[in-house]
Amino acid sequence: QVQLVESGGGLVQAGGSLRLSCAASRSIFSIPVMGWYRQAPGKQREMVAIITGGGNSNYADSVKGRFTISRDSAKNTIYLQMNSLKPEDTGLYYCNARTIPDINYWGKGTQVTVSS
């Protein structure tokens, strides 16, 4: 089992930057995939970015070139650097950990609001 706690959300103007952090309650060294998802009001939760234990990453088309996901196993933390933010990036951002066997764990989320 793993608990995830997100931080770093806030209110920012369009074009600005934020860095989200997700701290895990135990070592993430053996967690195969971790990532960030978001949910805007009235919309379904969607994948933003995921990263494997080997450092391979994948991004939603809408954030490619603007967002960067990273993973620090020594600190049991993953990050999401978000640059050139747009109003459509507004939403509740959730951290996810997919363990072996295939069990998904979620944080409670951190709110990101981008004003135009």
C-alpha positions as CSV (number, residue, x, y, z in Angstrom):
1,Q,0.0,0.0,0.0
2,V,1.1,3.6,-0.6
3,Q,-0.2,7.0,0.4
4,L,0.3,9.9,-2.0
5,V,0.2,13.6,-1.0
6,E,0.2,16.3,-3.7
7,S,1.3,19.9,-3.2
8,G,2.3,22.9,-5.3
9,G,-1.0,23.9,-6.9
10,G,-2.4,27.4,-6.9
11,L,-3.6,30.3,-8.9
12,V,-1.4,31.5,-11.8
13,Q,-1.9,33.8,-14.8
14,A,-1.8,32.4,-18.3
15,G,1.8,31.9,-19.4
16,G,3.0,31.3,-15.9
17,S,4.6,28.2,-14.3
18,L,3.9,25.9,-11.4
19,R,5.7,22.9,-10.0
20,L,3.6,20.1,-8.5
21,S,5.1,17.5,-6.1
22,C,3.8,14.1,-5.0
23,A,5.3,12.6,-1.9
24,A,4.8,8.9,-1.4
25,S,4.6,7.2,2.0
26,R,7.1,4.5,1.1
27,S,9.9,3.8,-1.4
28,I,8.9,4.3,-5.0
29,F,11.9,2.4,-6.3
30,S,9.7,-0.7,-7.0
31,I,6.7,1.1,-8.3
32,P,6.6,0.5,-12.0
33,V,4.6,3.5,-13.1
34,M,3.7,6.9,-11.5
35,G,2.0,9.8,-13.0
36,W,-0.3,12.8,-13.0
37,Y,-3.9,13.0,-14.0
38,R,-6.3,15.9,-14.0
39,Q,-10.0,16.5,-13.9
40,A,-11.7,19.7,-15.0
41,P,-15.2,20.6,-13.8
42,G,-17.8,18.6,-15.8
43,K,-15.1,16.5,-17.5
44,Q,-13.6,13.0,-17.0
45,R,-10.3,12.5,-15.4
46,E,-7.5,12.4,-18.0
47,M,-3.9,11.4,-18.1
48,V,-1.4,14.3,-18.1
49,A,1.9,12.6,-17.8
50,I,3.3,9.2,-16.7
51,I,6.8,8.0,-15.9
52,T,8.2,4.5,-15.5
53,G,10.8,3.3,-13.0
54,G,13.3,3.4,-15.8
55,G,12.6,7.0,-16.5
56,N,10.6,6.7,-19.7
57,S,7.8,9.2,-19.9
58,N,4.6,9.8,-21.9
59,Y,2.5,13.0,-22.2
60,A,-0.9,14.0,-23.3
61,D,-0.7,15.8,-26.6
62,S,-2.1,18.9,-25.0
63,V,0.8,19.3,-22.7
64,K,3.8,18.1,-24.8
65,G,6.6,20.6,-24.9
66,R,5.2,22.5,-21.9
67,F,5.1,20.0,-19.0
68,T,7.9,17.8,-17.7
69,I,7.5,14.9,-15.3
70,S,10.4,13.7,-13.2
71,R,11.0,11.1,-10.5
72,D,13.3,11.2,-7.5
73,S,13.5,7.8,-5.9
74,A,15.8,9.0,-3.1
75,K,13.1,11.4,-2.0
76,N,10.1,9.1,-2.8
77,T,8.7,12.0,-4.8
78,I,7.6,12.7,-8.4
79,Y,7.2,16.2,-9.9
80,L,5.4,17.9,-12.6
81,Q,6.9,21.1,-14.0
82,M,4.3,23.0,-15.8
83,N,5.3,26.0,-18.0
84,S,3.4,28.2,-20.4
85,L,0.2,27.4,-18.6
86,K,-3.1,28.0,-20.3
87,P,-6.7,28.4,-18.9
88,E,-7.6,25.0,-20.2
89,D,-5.0,23.5,-17.9
90,T,-7.2,24.4,-15.0
91,G,-8.3,21.4,-12.9
92,L,-7.7,19.2,-9.9
93,Y,-4.4,17.4,-10.4
94,Y,-4.0,13.9,-9.0
95,C,-0.9,11.8,-8.4
96,N,-1.2,8.1,-9.3
97,A,1.0,5.1,-8.5
98,R,0.4,1.8,-10.2
99,T,2.0,-1.0,-8.2
100,I,2.6,-4.8,-8.8
101,P,0.1,-6.4,-8.9
102,D,-1.8,-3.9,-11.0
103,I,-3.3,-1.8,-8.2
104,N,-3.9,2.0,-8.6
105,Y,-3.4,4.4,-5.7
106,W,-4.5,8.0,-5.8
107,G,-3.7,11.2,-3.9
108,K,-6.5,13.6,-2.9
109,G,-5.4,16.1,-5.5
110,T,-4.1,19.7,-5.7
111,Q,-6.0,22.5,-7.5
112,V,-4.5,24.3,-10.4
113,T,-6.3,27.4,-11.6
114,V,-5.0,29.4,-14.6
115,S,-6.5,32.8,-15.2
116,S,-6.7,34.4,-18.6
